[in-house]
Amino acid sequence: MIELRNVTKKFGSFTAVDNISLVVPAGEFFGFLGPNGAGKTTTIKMMAGLFAPTSGQILMNGYDVVKNPIEAKSFTSYVPDQPFLYDKLTGREFLYFIGGLYKMDKKAIAKKIEEVIEHFDIGEWVDKRTEDYSQGMRQRVTIAAALVHEPKAFIIDEPMVGLDPKSAKIVRETLKMMARQGVSIFMSTHSLPTAEELCDRVGFIKDGRLVFLGTQESLQTYKQKFDGKFESLFLELTK
Amino acid sequence: MSTFFHILKYKLLSFVKATFDRKMVSAVRGIGSLIVFGTFAVAAFALSFAITRFVEPQVGLEVFHRIVSMTFFVLFVSVNMGNIIVSYATLYKSSEVGYLFTKPVSFTQIFILKFLDNFLYSSSTFFLLVFMALLGYGTYFHYALYTDLAVMFFVFMPMLFLSACIGVLILMSLVKVASQFGFRKVVTGLALLYIVIVALFFKFSNPITMLEGAAKFRPGSLASSGSGGGGIMSLLPNNIASNVLYYISKKSPFLAFSETALMLLMTAMMFTVVLYVGKRFYYRTWLMTFEFQAKSNTVKSGQKVKFFDFRKPSRLPSQLEVLVKKEYFQFFRETSQWLHLALLLVLVFVFAISIRNLNVTLRVTEIQTVGYLILYAFAGFLSCSLALRFVFPSISMEGKTFWTQLSAPIKLRKIFFLKLAIGIVLVLLPALLTAVFSNIPFVKMTERRPLLMYFGVYSAFWVTLTLVSLNLGLGGFFANYQEKNPIRVASSQGATLTFLVSLVYLVSLVSIVIIPLRDYFQSLFQFLPFDMSIIVAPGTTLAMLSAGLSAFALVVGYRSLQRDF
């Protein structure tokens, strides 16, 4: 379970995230939407432990990200918006590296790596150093790495950026499958069709504030108030 | 040319905005840098003045300027080597180059931009220190300020520019030749050549021989052929620069002018050659670097199970194991990293071997005290260089990929102290080697009394701990996760600041041990008893200073990891 309690993040006098509270229970697929600069990535970085919240509390599987970071991070996987990898490692070595950071047994890592290599169809180039990878290849390896330790909470920032249609389909199927297996998924995206297709609930953030939080059904009802298009709803909410 | 100046304008704007932004942290850093750089500028002035005032009357104008010429040689070679290594990253690895190649800008303009970028970035601190040292020298010889400025602009800056030109020519030749014979062969050949040069340099000019030799000279004993000897040697840039100073100090302005003109002519000619070579070969050699990379990065080579492989079992705890292996591969798969380390280690090794065979004979307290301290400081300087080059960038080199560790269930102190441990191993081994070898001649001279050896080893431990802590800590504080080139990180403003702090620390150590060392040599040479309690206070002060500085730097560095990423 992912829980945000009155989370605020300020950079000097600028408030990037303003008093956000929400809960993503186990097995729920939550979509986090908003225009550029609304505070999506800042919220996600706080959840991943890369930013410290100015006030409020973030709990991952019941553990506070600030007070019990090790426990909280043990259950969490984070996929950043930009898939930065260590240039001089091969994709496979990177996967081993991530498995080791999560204290996995070597045999378990090897088994899981074979699974994700097959699942993401990356076997052809996973043994090349990542310095020669394209954006899409990097993205696939990053997502594969996030699955190695079988997380309970999955935070993913703009997952479809740079992916070809085939890879995007694999990622969508994977995320849906994870949610069915009881993983809490928190996904930030600009892609409205993706949010509409995958998410059980969505939240809209604008200027750091949560301006809409509801289920897919309430969203469908709400968007009928406009012209029935998700895009119009998005534009209205983020106006 | 308008495109060239257009790009230059925006590069300058970007530099100014990055340097003088309005953030509080930047302002504090800026003021701190200003204070430290200011202090060092003053120190360079004072030191240069003091050395000139002390040495020149002892050895005479000619010998003094030969020593000056040797110092310039070291400066010239340092800038040259620095430019060879740094310019590879600037000219061939920079993403800016790739971007500019897609725009309607000529290859020559891109080449000049990156060449100047590289030269100014890696030499700006040199300019400040060289100018202040020149002021110190000029004060002794009663130079007017405009003379100092003229010498700086028309002699030293061209000399350093000439050095950078030669550096970039060597680099481009290296890339071109490597395409014929293979990168590894050429790099190995160059490394061997460098070993020979360093060995010859130490053979002919190790500091003790020079000091003892200078003590035997008398003023006016050399032929008046300038400061660097006659013949072809007088055309070496270091000799020309030293000759200019020599002739100005000797009140021979015409000869000084002719030497200056020679320097300017040589620099202009070399720059013309660089422009020609750049125009013809820059783009071609840039493409070649991609071929090297493609050839070295294949699926087959990645599938091969290596000696130190992630797939192999390990007795280390899993987090530690993967961090160590990651550091290993990131380091040894980056040519500029292992090559630079190898060159520095060779330098340390040649220095150690050369010093070990030194025959220290003069039983004069002052000479041996100064000689010992020169070796002590030089050994410290080597450790300082190693720490700056490899430890300071270690946190920045995590780059944007640091998210993997910061979002993983691993304690920050584990990440931080692993880097400290690796840094200590890297710096301690050469430091112990130089400490032991540089003490051997003195132990021999002191009828095999091991006190100086014990002190050397004791000091090596503390110096290593402090320099590594300083570089890791301040490297974390000044971390730049955007920069992928470790050499640029190691020559950034923060790195220069750290280097200067490290030098202050080394000077403090020298001043702590100078009196007990003098007393020790005096007791030996005059057959007096030596009171061992004299070394307790300096030994304790050394330990306390080192421990305090290390603790401070480690706290600063560790806290910097807790900042928002």
Interface residues (C-beta under 8 A of the other chain):
Chain A: K45 A48 G49 L50 F51 A52 P69 I70 E71 A72 K73 S74 T76 Y78 P80 Q82 F84 L85 Y86 D87 K88 L89 T90 R92 E93 Y96 F97 I98 G99 G100 L101 Y102 K103 M104 D105 K106 A110 E124 W125 D127 K128 R129 E131 D132 A145
Chain B: Q293 A294 N297 T298 V299 G302 Q303 F310 R311 P313 S314 P317 S318 Q319 E321 V322 L323 K325 K326 F329 Q330 R333 E334 G399 K400 T401 W403 T404 Q405 L406 S407 A408 P409 I410 K411 K484 Q562 D564 F565
